[in-house]
C-alpha cells in the first residue's frame, strides 16, 4: 500500500454502523480480518451478541 493516494485506498463497510472505512497502516498485516471501523463498534457487536 506504499505510495497510494488516500482516495484510492481499499475500503470496507463496518458490520455494526454500516459506514465505510478505509485501510489504515496499523491494519496492514490483518486487513482481511478487520470487520469493524473502531473499538467502539467492536465492543457494541460483542455486547449485542451476549
Order of alpha helices (4+ residues) and beta strands (2+ residues): beta-beta-alpha
